[in-house]
Amino acid sequence: MKVVRLDPELPLPSRAHEGDAGVDLFSAEDVTLNPGQRALVRTGVAVAIPFGMVGLVHPRSGLAARVGLSIVNSPGTIDAGYRGEVKISLINLDPAEPIVVHRGDRIAQLLVQRVELVELVEVASFDEAGLAETSRGDGGHGSSGGHASL
């Protein structure tokens, strides 16, 4: 995958360990996030996701677990046609403490995966389209149970 380094002082996205699925993305700026605050943080890179693939930006699990730093729209989606700087919409989920992100900190991870580019076909109803009834039907949020409050 082609990567443009927009900030020559920052490292390129990289894997922390051989075989890791995601590459770490770095902050291009210093940011302080107060409890509940969001910020769109630059990474200093642009990527050319290959056609038929998608870039998915996930939180780093250690930051989420240790200090409550996460991503608002997790996972964030980078489409194959996007060529601008990758920016991460970070949020501080800690109820009391601010989080300071320093320039050069690893703030998210990028996974690149194949995606099926389906063609949408409008039908009047699933019954008329010959799509069999399923055991789930239209059961949505919470319909499968699994928690006492559901």
VMD Tcl script that builds the backbone (N, CA, C; Angstrom):
set m [mol new atoms 450]
animate dup $m
set s [atomselect $m all]
$s set {name element resname resid chain x y z} {
  {N N MET 1 A 0.855 -1.168 0.000}
  {CA C MET 1 A 0.000 0.000 0.000}
  {C C MET 1 A 0.903 1.233 0.000}
  {N N LYS 2 A 0.543 2.195 -0.804}
  {CA C LYS 2 A 1.319 3.429 -0.900}
  {C C LYS 2 A 0.940 4.371 0.244}
  {N N VAL 3 A 1.973 5.007 0.826}
  {CA C VAL 3 A 1.792 5.935 1.945}
  {C C VAL 3 A 2.569 7.206 1.639}
  {N N VAL 4 A 1.940 8.365 1.852}
  {CA C VAL 4 A 2.629 9.644 1.716}
  {C C VAL 4 A 2.885 10.177 3.118}
  {N N ARG 5 A 4.154 10.450 3.402}
  {CA C ARG 5 A 4.517 11.019 4.701}
  {C C ARG 5 A 4.360 12.536 4.596}
  {N N LEU 6 A 3.303 13.068 5.169}
  {CA C LEU 6 A 3.026 14.503 5.113}
  {C C LEU 6 A 3.860 15.275 6.129}
  {N N ASP 7 A 4.293 14.602 7.163}
  {CA C ASP 7 A 5.125 15.198 8.205}
  {C C ASP 7 A 6.427 14.400 8.259}
  {N N PRO 8 A 7.512 14.944 7.707}
  {CA C PRO 8 A 8.756 14.174 7.601}
  {C C PRO 8 A 9.403 13.821 8.935}
  {N N GLU 9 A 8.969 14.442 10.021}
  {CA C GLU 9 A 9.560 14.159 11.333}
  {C C GLU 9 A 8.869 13.008 12.061}
  {N N LEU 10 A 7.766 12.518 11.522}
  {CA C LEU 10 A 7.043 11.415 12.161}
  {C C LEU 10 A 7.355 10.099 11.464}
  {N N PRO 11 A 7.331 9.000 12.222}
  {CA C PRO 11 A 7.541 7.697 11.580}
  {C C PRO 11 A 6.347 7.311 10.716}
  {N N LEU 12 A 6.608 6.454 9.736}
  {CA C LEU 12 A 5.517 5.878 8.952}
  {C C LEU 12 A 4.728 4.917 9.831}
  {N N PRO 13 A 3.468 4.656 9.487}
  {CA C PRO 13 A 2.716 3.634 10.223}
  {C C PRO 13 A 3.516 2.329 10.236}
  {N N SER 14 A 3.489 1.642 11.380}
  {CA C SER 14 A 4.289 0.422 11.495}
  {C C SER 14 A 3.645 -0.560 12.462}
  {N N ARG 15 A 4.017 -1.825 12.301}
  {CA C ARG 15 A 3.550 -2.874 13.209}
  {C C ARG 15 A 4.462 -2.913 14.430}
  {N N ALA 16 A 3.867 -3.051 15.597}
  {CA C ALA 16 A 4.665 -3.162 16.814}
  {C C ALA 16 A 5.383 -4.506 16.867}
  {N N HIS 17 A 4.735 -5.552 16.356}
  {CA C HIS 17 A 5.300 -6.905 16.385}
  {C C HIS 17 A 5.039 -7.593 15.055}
  {N N GLU 18 A 5.942 -8.466 14.663}
  {CA C GLU 18 A 5.764 -9.240 13.444}
  {C C GLU 18 A 4.457 -10.023 13.525}
  {N N GLY 19 A 3.675 -9.964 12.471}
  {CA C GLY 19 A 2.406 -10.689 12.436}
  {C C GLY 19 A 1.216 -9.913 12.966}
  {N N ASP 20 A 1.433 -8.721 13.546}
  {CA C ASP 20 A 0.302 -7.910 14.008}
  {C C ASP 20 A -0.597 -7.557 12.831}
  {N N ALA 21 A -1.897 -7.570 13.058}
  {CA C ALA 21 A -2.852 -7.264 11.989}
  {C C ALA 21 A -2.824 -5.789 11.614}
  {N N GLY 22 A -2.692 -4.922 12.601}
  {CA C GLY 22 A -2.766 -3.492 12.355}
  {C C GLY 22 A -1.418 -2.809 12.408}
  {N N VAL 23 A -1.353 -1.656 11.749}
  {CA C VAL 23 A -0.178 -0.789 11.855}
  {C C VAL 23 A -0.559 0.394 12.729}
  {N N ASP 24 A 0.374 0.806 13.584}
  {CA C ASP 24 A 0.115 1.923 14.481}
  {C C ASP 24 A 0.174 3.241 13.729}
  {N N LEU 25 A -0.746 4.135 14.082}
  {CA C LEU 25 A -0.774 5.496 13.557}
  {C C LEU 25 A -0.333 6.435 14.675}
  {N N PHE 26 A 0.401 7.480 14.317}
  {CA C PHE 26 A 0.998 8.383 15.292}
  {C C PHE 26 A 0.320 9.752 15.267}
  {N N SER 27 A 0.310 10.416 16.409}
  {CA C SER 27 A -0.249 11.763 16.481}
  {C C SER 27 A 0.741 12.762 15.897}
  {N N ALA 28 A 0.246 13.671 15.071}
  {CA C ALA 28 A 1.084 14.718 14.490}
  {C C ALA 28 A 1.026 16.002 15.310}
  {N N GLU 29 A 0.322 15.957 16.444}
  {CA C GLU 29 A 0.159 17.172 17.235}
  {C C GLU 29 A -0.036 16.842 18.708}
  {N N ASP 30 A 0.234 17.843 19.547}
  {CA C ASP 30 A -0.059 17.742 20.977}
  {C C ASP 30 A -1.519 18.107 21.192}
  {N N VAL 31 A -2.221 17.299 21.977}
  {CA C VAL 31 A -3.641 17.537 22.242}
  {C C VAL 31 A -3.927 17.167 23.694}
  {N N THR 32 A -4.687 18.012 24.383}
  {CA C THR 32 A -5.196 17.666 25.711}
  {C C THR 32 A -6.696 17.491 25.600}
  {N N LEU 33 A -7.162 16.315 26.026}
  {CA C LEU 33 A -8.594 15.999 25.992}
  {C C LEU 33 A -9.120 15.953 27.416}
  {N N ASN 34 A -10.017 16.855 27.740}
  {CA C ASN 34 A -10.663 16.827 29.046}
  {C C ASN 34 A -11.696 15.705 29.068}
  {N N PRO 35 A -12.170 15.298 30.243}
  {CA C PRO 35 A -13.166 14.221 30.307}
  {C C PRO 35 A -14.347 14.489 29.373}
  {N N GLY 36 A -14.662 13.507 28.540}
  {CA C GLY 36 A -15.774 13.621 27.604}
  {C C GLY 36 A -15.476 14.408 26.344}
  {N N GLN 37 A -14.309 15.014 26.256}
  {CA C GLN 37 A -13.975 15.857 25.101}
  {C C GLN 37 A -13.506 15.018 23.916}
  {N N ARG 38 A -13.829 15.511 22.707}
  {CA C ARG 38 A -13.401 14.897 21.447}
  {C C ARG 38 A -12.448 15.842 20.725}
  {N N ALA 39 A -11.601 15.251 19.881}
  {CA C ALA 39 A -10.724 16.058 19.028}
  {C C ALA 39 A -10.379 15.263 17.777}
  {N N LEU 40 A -10.337 15.952 16.650}
  {CA C LEU 40 A -9.914 15.350 15.391}
  {C C LEU 40 A -8.399 15.553 15.293}
  {N N VAL 41 A -7.651 14.459 15.369}
  {CA C VAL 41 A -6.198 14.521 15.502}
  {C C VAL 41 A -5.526 14.062 14.203}
  {N N ARG 42 A -4.626 14.892 13.703}
  {CA C ARG 42 A -3.888 14.582 12.477}
  {C C ARG 42 A -2.843 13.491 12.734}
  {N N THR 43 A -2.569 12.684 11.697}
  {CA C THR 43 A -1.558 11.631 11.816}
  {C C THR 43 A -0.304 11.905 10.996}
  {N N GLY 44 A -0.350 12.892 10.116}
  {CA C GLY 44 A 0.825 13.196 9.307}
  {C C GLY 44 A 1.057 12.250 8.149}
  {N N VAL 45 A 0.053 11.410 7.819}
  {CA C VAL 45 A 0.181 10.501 6.676}
  {C C VAL 45 A -1.111 10.477 5.870}
  {N N ALA 46 A -0.954 10.170 4.596}
  {CA C ALA 46 A -2.079 9.867 3.709}
  {C C ALA 46 A -1.802 8.480 3.141}
  {N N VAL 47 A -2.858 7.715 2.925}
  {CA C VAL 47 A -2.693 6.346 2.424}
  {C C VAL 47 A -3.550 6.151 1.177}
  {N N ALA 48 A -3.115 5.244 0.322}
  {CA C ALA 48 A -3.885 4.877 -0.871}
  {C C ALA 48 A -4.354 3.442 -0.669}
  {N N ILE 49 A -5.524 3.300 -0.059}
  {CA C ILE 49 A -6.096 1.972 0.158}
  {C C ILE 49 A -6.406 1.378 -1.219}
  {N N PRO 50 A -5.949 0.167 -1.507}
  {CA C PRO 50 A -6.223 -0.434 -2.817}
  {C C PRO 50 A -7.721 -0.644 -3.056}
  {N N PHE 51 A -8.141 -0.528 -4.311}
  {CA C PHE 51 A -9.532 -0.765 -4.691}
  {C C PHE 51 A -9.934 -2.175 -4.254}
  {N N GLY 52 A -11.137 -2.304 -3.723}
  {CA C GLY 52 A -11.605 -3.597 -3.232}
  {C C GLY 52 A -11.195 -3.869 -1.799}
  {N N MET 53 A -10.609 -2.857 -1.161}
  {CA C MET 53 A -10.194 -2.991 0.229}
  {C C MET 53 A -10.708 -1.784 0.996}
  {N N VAL 54 A -10.629 -1.858 2.317}
  {CA C VAL 54 A -11.047 -0.766 3.184}
  {C C VAL 54 A -10.038 -0.654 4.321}
  {N N GLY 55 A -9.779 0.563 4.753}
  {CA C GLY 55 A -8.958 0.787 5.936}
  {C C GLY 55 A -9.877 0.997 7.125}
  {N N LEU 56 A -9.666 0.232 8.182}
  {CA C LEU 56 A -10.474 0.353 9.395}
  {C C LEU 56 A -9.578 0.835 10.527}
  {N N VAL 57 A -9.935 1.976 11.114}
  {CA C VAL 57 A -9.135 2.577 12.174}
  {C C VAL 57 A -9.750 2.193 13.515}
  {N N HIS 58 A -8.968 1.468 14.314}
  {CA C HIS 58 A -9.415 0.969 15.614}
  {C C HIS 58 A -8.650 1.655 16.743}
  {N N PRO 59 A -9.262 1.704 17.945}
  {CA C PRO 59 A -8.521 2.193 19.110}
  {C C PRO 59 A -7.373 1.239 19.444}
  {N N ARG 60 A -6.385 1.738 20.123}
  {CA C ARG 60 A -5.333 0.876 20.663}
  {C C ARG 60 A -5.842 0.367 22.004}
  {N N SER 61 A -5.856 -0.930 22.176}
  {CA C SER 61 A -6.490 -1.530 23.355}
  {C C SER 61 A -5.846 -1.083 24.662}
  {N N GLY 62 A -4.545 -0.918 24.678}
  {CA C GLY 62 A -3.873 -0.491 25.900}
  {C C GLY 62 A -4.288 0.902 26.335}
  {N N LEU 63 A -4.406 1.825 25.378}
  {CA C LEU 63 A -4.834 3.189 25.711}
  {C C LEU 63 A -6.275 3.207 26.199}
  {N N ALA 64 A -7.116 2.409 25.583}
  {CA C ALA 64 A -8.518 2.348 26.007}
  {C C ALA 64 A -8.616 1.793 27.423}
  {N N ALA 65 A -7.892 0.715 27.700}
  {CA C ALA 65 A -7.969 0.065 29.011}
  {C C ALA 65 A -7.304 0.888 30.109}
  {N N ARG 66 A -6.171 1.501 29.814}
  {CA C ARG 66 A -5.402 2.198 30.854}
  {C C ARG 66 A -5.910 3.601 31.162}
  {N N VAL 67 A -6.245 4.369 30.117}
  {CA C VAL 67 A -6.602 5.771 30.362}
  {C C VAL 67 A -7.952 6.183 29.793}
  {N N GLY 68 A -8.633 5.301 29.071}
  {CA C GLY 68 A -9.951 5.642 28.534}
  {C C GLY 68 A -9.928 6.386 27.215}
  {N N LEU 69 A -8.807 6.329 26.489}
  {CA C LEU 69 A -8.738 6.992 25.184}
  {C C LEU 69 A -9.306 6.061 24.124}
  {N N SER 70 A -10.290 6.551 23.380}
  {CA C SER 70 A -10.917 5.726 22.355}
  {C C SER 70 A -11.185 6.561 21.114}
  {N N ILE 71 A -11.890 5.954 20.172}
  {CA C ILE 71 A -12.229 6.607 18.910}
  {C C ILE 71 A -13.739 6.742 18.835}
  {N N VAL 72 A -14.217 7.925 18.507}
  {CA C VAL 72 A -15.653 8.203 18.487}
  {C C VAL 72 A -16.384 7.267 17.533}
  {N N ASN 73 A -15.927 7.155 16.316}
  {CA C ASN 73 A -16.602 6.342 15.293}
  {C C ASN 73 A -15.805 5.064 15.049}
  {N N SER 74 A -15.723 4.251 16.062}
  {CA C SER 74 A -14.884 3.057 15.979}
  {C C SER 74 A -15.630 1.877 15.390}
  {N N PRO 75 A -15.111 1.231 14.354}
  {CA C PRO 75 A -13.897 1.648 13.665}
  {C C PRO 75 A -14.184 2.755 12.660}
  {N N GLY 76 A -13.221 3.635 12.503}
  {CA C GLY 76 A -13.309 4.630 11.450}
  {C C GLY 76 A -13.047 3.960 10.111}
  {N N THR 77 A -13.657 4.475 9.063}
  {CA C THR 77 A -13.537 3.868 7.739}
  {C C THR 77 A -12.749 4.773 6.804}
  {N N ILE 78 A -11.730 4.202 6.151}
  {CA C ILE 78 A -11.002 4.912 5.104}
  {C C ILE 78 A -11.306 4.186 3.800}
  {N N ASP 79 A -12.040 4.847 2.926}
  {CA C ASP 79 A -12.406 4.256 1.639}
  {C C ASP 79 A -11.233 4.295 0.665}
  {N N ALA 80 A -11.289 3.409 -0.324}
  {CA C ALA 80 A -10.211 3.288 -1.303}
  {C C ALA 80 A -9.987 4.577 -2.095}
  {N N GLY 81 A -10.997 5.392 -2.270}
  {CA C GLY 81 A -10.849 6.612 -3.055}
  {C C GLY 81 A -10.340 7.810 -2.280}
  {N N TYR 82 A -10.215 7.719 -0.952}
  {CA C TYR 82 A -9.783 8.856 -0.134}
  {C C TYR 82 A -8.274 9.030 -0.219}
  {N N ARG 83 A -7.824 10.258 -0.458}
  {CA C ARG 83 A -6.392 10.524 -0.565}
  {C C ARG 83 A -5.910 11.612 0.386}
  {N N GLY 84 A -6.745 12.081 1.281}
  {CA C GLY 84 A -6.336 13.120 2.213}
  {C C GLY 84 A -5.614 12.562 3.425}
  {N N GLU 85 A -5.216 13.458 4.316}
  {CA C GLU 85 A -4.543 13.045 5.552}
  {C C GLU 85 A -5.481 12.199 6.403}
  {N N VAL 86 A -4.944 11.143 6.977}
  {CA C VAL 86 A -5.714 10.324 7.911}
  {C C VAL 86 A -5.818 11.105 9.217}
  {N N LYS 87 A -7.043 11.290 9.675}
  {CA C LYS 87 A -7.297 11.980 10.944}
  {C C LYS 87 A -8.129 11.062 11.817}
  {N N ILE 88 A -7.874 11.109 13.115}
  {CA C ILE 88 A -8.527 10.218 14.061}
  {C C ILE 88 A -9.392 11.047 15.000}
  {N N SER 89 A -10.664 10.677 15.132}
  {CA C SER 89 A -11.585 11.362 16.030}
  {C C SER 89 A -11.496 10.713 17.412}
  {N N LEU 90 A -10.589 11.238 18.234}
  {CA C LEU 90 A -10.347 10.682 19.566}
  {C C LEU 90 A -11.344 11.226 20.578}
  {N N ILE 91 A -11.598 10.439 21.621}
  {CA C ILE 91 A -12.455 10.867 22.724}
  {C C ILE 91 A -11.870 10.370 24.041}
  {N N ASN 92 A -11.960 11.218 25.057}
  {CA C ASN 92 A -11.543 10.849 26.409}
  {C C ASN 92 A -12.764 10.326 27.153}
  {N N LEU 93 A -12.787 9.021 27.414}
  {CA C LEU 93 A -13.912 8.403 28.119}
  {C C LEU 93 A -13.713 8.354 29.627}
  {N N ASP 94 A -12.566 8.830 30.113}
  {CA C ASP 94 A -12.352 8.866 31.560}
  {C C ASP 94 A -13.263 9.934 32.162}
  {N N PRO 95 A -13.990 9.608 33.235}
  {CA C PRO 95 A -14.939 10.574 33.796}
  {C C PRO 95 A -14.298 11.708 34.587}
  {N N ALA 96 A -13.006 11.594 34.927}
  {CA C ALA 96 A -12.422 12.597 35.808}
  {C C ALA 96 A -11.111 13.198 35.329}
  {N N GLU 97 A -10.283 12.427 34.641}
  {CA C GLU 97 A -8.926 12.870 34.322}
  {C C GLU 97 A -8.759 13.283 32.862}
  {N N PRO 98 A -8.044 14.391 32.621}
  {CA C PRO 98 A -7.703 14.730 31.237}
  {C C PRO 98 A -6.659 13.751 30.696}
  {N N ILE 99 A -6.621 13.611 29.389}
  {CA C ILE 99 A -5.620 12.779 28.722}
  {C C ILE 99 A -4.791 13.695 27.830}
  {N N VAL 100 A -3.483 13.602 27.976}
  {CA C VAL 100 A -2.578 14.387 27.145}
  {C C VAL 100 A -1.982 13.467 26.086}
  {N N VAL 101 A -2.202 13.826 24.827}
  {CA C VAL 101 A -1.614 13.107 23.696}
  {C C VAL 101 A -0.473 13.969 23.182}
  {N N HIS 102 A 0.709 13.374 23.104}
  {CA C HIS 102 A 1.880 14.104 22.626}
  {C C HIS 102 A 2.144 13.777 21.161}
  {N N ARG 103 A 2.699 14.727 20.475}
  {CA C ARG 103 A 3.141 14.507 19.097}
  {C C ARG 103 A 4.066 13.288 19.089}
  {N N GLY 104 A 3.797 12.345 18.187}
  {CA C GLY 104 A 4.608 11.136 18.100}
  {C C GLY 104 A 4.050 9.954 18.868}
  {N N ASP 105 A 3.020 10.180 19.706}
  {CA C ASP 105 A 2.380 9.064 20.415}
  {C C ASP 105 A 1.615 8.189 19.433}
  {N N ARG 106 A 1.615 6.895 19.681}
  {CA C ARG 106 A 0.783 5.972 18.898}
  {C C ARG 106 A -0.650 6.114 19.408}
  {N N ILE 107 A -1.585 6.464 18.519}
  {CA C ILE 107 A -2.944 6.788 18.969}
  {C C ILE 107 A -4.027 5.868 18.425}
  {N N ALA 108 A -3.725 5.088 17.407}
  {CA C ALA 108 A -4.746 4.223 16.805}
  {C C ALA 108 A -4.033 3.171 15.976}
  {N N GLN 109 A -4.800 2.205 15.491}
  {CA C GLN 109 A -4.220 1.213 14.590}
  {C C GLN 109 A -5.085 1.080 13.348}
  {N N LEU 110 A -4.422 0.900 12.225}
  {CA C LEU 110 A -5.081 0.787 10.927}
  {C C LEU 110 A -5.008 -0.654 10.450}
  {N N LEU 111 A -6.171 -1.241 10.184}
  {CA C LEU 111 A -6.260 -2.571 9.582}
  {C C LEU 111 A -6.781 -2.401 8.168}
  {N N VAL 112 A -6.172 -3.078 7.221}
  {CA C VAL 112 A -6.625 -3.031 5.831}
  {C C VAL 112 A -7.184 -4.407 5.494}
  {N N GLN 113 A -8.443 -4.421 5.059}
  {CA C GLN 113 A -9.122 -5.686 4.787}
  {C C GLN 113 A -9.834 -5.634 3.446}
  {N N ARG 114 A -10.012 -6.808 2.858}
  {CA C ARG 114 A -10.820 -6.911 1.637}
  {C C ARG 114 A -12.270 -6.593 1.986}
  {N N VAL 115 A -12.963 -6.032 1.011}
  {CA C VAL 115 A -14.372 -5.710 1.206}
  {C C VAL 115 A -15.137 -6.154 -0.038}
  {N N GLU 116 A -16.307 -6.703 0.171}
  {CA C GLU 116 A -17.153 -7.118 -0.949}
  {C C GLU 116 A -17.963 -5.912 -1.411}
  {N N LEU 117 A -17.789 -5.508 -2.645}
  {CA C LEU 117 A -18.500 -4.357 -3.196}
  {C C LEU 117 A -19.784 -4.855 -3.852}
  {N N VAL 118 A -20.814 -5.000 -3.043}
  {CA C VAL 118 A -22.068 -5.576 -3.525}
  {C C VAL 118 A -22.854 -4.566 -4.349}
  {N N GLU 119 A -23.665 -5.073 -5.250}
  {CA C GLU 119 A -24.589 -4.246 -6.019}
  {C C GLU 119 A -25.925 -4.284 -5.288}
  {N N LEU 120 A -26.522 -3.127 -5.064}
  {CA C LEU 120 A -27.816 -3.059 -4.391}
  {C C LEU 120 A -28.934 -3.235 -5.405}
  {N N VAL 121 A -29.873 -4.101 -5.080}
  {CA C VAL 121 A -31.020 -4.371 -5.942}
  {C C VAL 121 A -32.276 -4.166 -5.111}
  {N N GLU 122 A -33.097 -3.203 -5.507}
  {CA C GLU 122 A -34.326 -2.929 -4.765}
  {C C GLU 122 A -35.373 -3.996 -5.056}
  {N N VAL 123 A -36.022 -4.475 -3.982}
  {CA C VAL 123 A -37.133 -5.421 -4.102}
  {C C VAL 123 A -38.292 -4.880 -3.279}
  {N N ALA 124 A -39.514 -5.264 -3.635}
  {CA C ALA 124 A -40.694 -4.787 -2.905}
  {C C ALA 124 A -40.740 -5.375 -1.501}
  {N N SER 125 A -40.378 -6.643 -1.366}
  {CA C SER 125 A -40.320 -7.293 -0.056}
  {C C SER 125 A -39.414 -8.508 -0.178}
  {N N PHE 126 A -38.932 -8.987 0.954}
  {CA C PHE 126 A -38.078 -10.176 0.919}
  {C C PHE 126 A -38.872 -11.409 0.516}
  {N N ASP 127 A -40.138 -11.466 0.903}
  {CA C ASP 127 A -40.975 -12.607 0.512}
  {C C ASP 127 A -41.101 -12.681 -1.008}
  {N N GLU 128 A -41.417 -11.534 -1.632}
  {CA C GLU 128 A -41.578 -11.507 -3.084}
  {C C GLU 128 A -40.269 -11.794 -3.811}
  {N N ALA 129 A -39.140 -11.497 -3.160}
  {CA C ALA 129 A -37.838 -11.726 -3.786}
  {C C ALA 129 A -37.383 -13.174 -3.636}
  {N N GLY 130 A -38.185 -13.978 -2.931}
  {CA C GLY 130 A -37.825 -15.382 -2.757}
  {C C GLY 130 A -36.748 -15.617 -1.720}
  {N N LEU 131 A -36.589 -14.660 -0.816}
  {CA C LEU 131 A -35.606 -14.830 0.257}
  {C C LEU 131 A -36.295 -15.505 1.433}
  {N N ALA 132 A -35.803 -16.649 1.816}
  {CA C ALA 132 A -36.439 -17.466 2.850}
  {C C ALA 132 A -36.492 -16.735 4.186}
  {N N GLU 133 A -37.518 -17.045 4.940}
  {CA C GLU 133 A -37.653 -16.548 6.310}
  {C C GLU 133 A -36.482 -17.089 7.129}
  {N N THR 134 A -35.971 -16.287 8.045}
  {CA C THR 134 A -34.876 -16.749 8.906}
  {C C THR 134 A -35.373 -16.887 10.337}
  {N N SER 135 A -34.637 -17.601 11.163}
  {CA C SER 135 A -35.033 -17.769 12.564}
  {C C SER 135 A -34.974 -16.446 13.311}
  {N N ARG 136 A -34.124 -15.532 12.889}
  {CA C ARG 136 A -34.017 -14.234 13.548}
  {C C ARG 136 A -35.101 -13.275 13.067}
  {N N GLY 137 A -35.449 -13.346 11.792}
  {CA C GLY 137 A -36.449 -12.426 11.261}
  {C C GLY 137 A -35.991 -10.991 11.386}
  {N N ASP 138 A -36.869 -10.129 11.931}
  {CA C ASP 138 A -36.500 -8.726 12.087}
  {C C ASP 138 A -36.090 -8.396 13.519}
  {N N GLY 139 A -35.762 -9.422 14.322}
  {CA C GLY 139 A -35.299 -9.198 15.698}
  {C C GLY 139 A -33.993 -8.432 15.691}
  {N N GLY 140 A -33.989 -7.281 16.319}
  {CA C GLY 140 A -32.812 -6.416 16.297}
  {C C GLY 140 A -32.125 -6.325 17.638}
  {N N HIS 141 A -31.849 -5.124 18.062}
  {CA C HIS 141 A -31.069 -4.842 19.262}
  {C C HIS 141 A -31.606 -5.586 20.477}
  {N N GLY 142 A -30.773 -6.465 21.038}
  {CA C GLY 142 A -31.132 -7.189 22.253}
  {C C GLY 142 A -31.987 -8.414 22.029}
  {N N SER 143 A -32.317 -8.733 20.782}
  {CA C SER 143 A -33.251 -9.835 20.524}
  {C C SER 143 A -32.673 -11.205 20.845}
  {N N SER 144 A -31.355 -11.316 20.913}
  {CA C SER 144 A -30.774 -12.633 21.201}
  {C C SER 144 A -30.512 -12.849 22.684}
  {N N GLY 145 A -30.837 -11.842 23.527}
  {CA C GLY 145 A -30.666 -11.999 24.976}
  {C C GLY 145 A -29.210 -12.026 25.367}
  {N N GLY 146 A -28.885 -12.880 26.347}
  {CA C GLY 146 A -27.494 -13.017 26.766}
  {C C GLY 146 A -27.080 -12.120 27.908}
  {N N HIS 147 A -27.977 -11.280 28.406}
  {CA C HIS 147 A -27.667 -10.411 29.537}
  {C C HIS 147 A -28.934 -10.239 30.359}
  {N N ALA 148 A -28.799 -10.201 31.664}
  {CA C ALA 148 A -29.958 -10.143 32.561}
  {C C ALA 148 A -30.870 -8.952 32.275}
  {N N SER 149 A -30.300 -7.830 31.820}
  {CA C SER 149 A -31.122 -6.642 31.578}
  {C C SER 149 A -31.890 -6.711 30.268}
  {N N LEU 150 A -31.618 -7.723 29.442}
  {CA C LEU 150 A -32.321 -7.847 28.165}
  {C C LEU 150 A -33.493 -8.746 28.373}
}
mol reanalyze $m
mol bondsrecalc $m
mol representation Tube
mol addrep $m
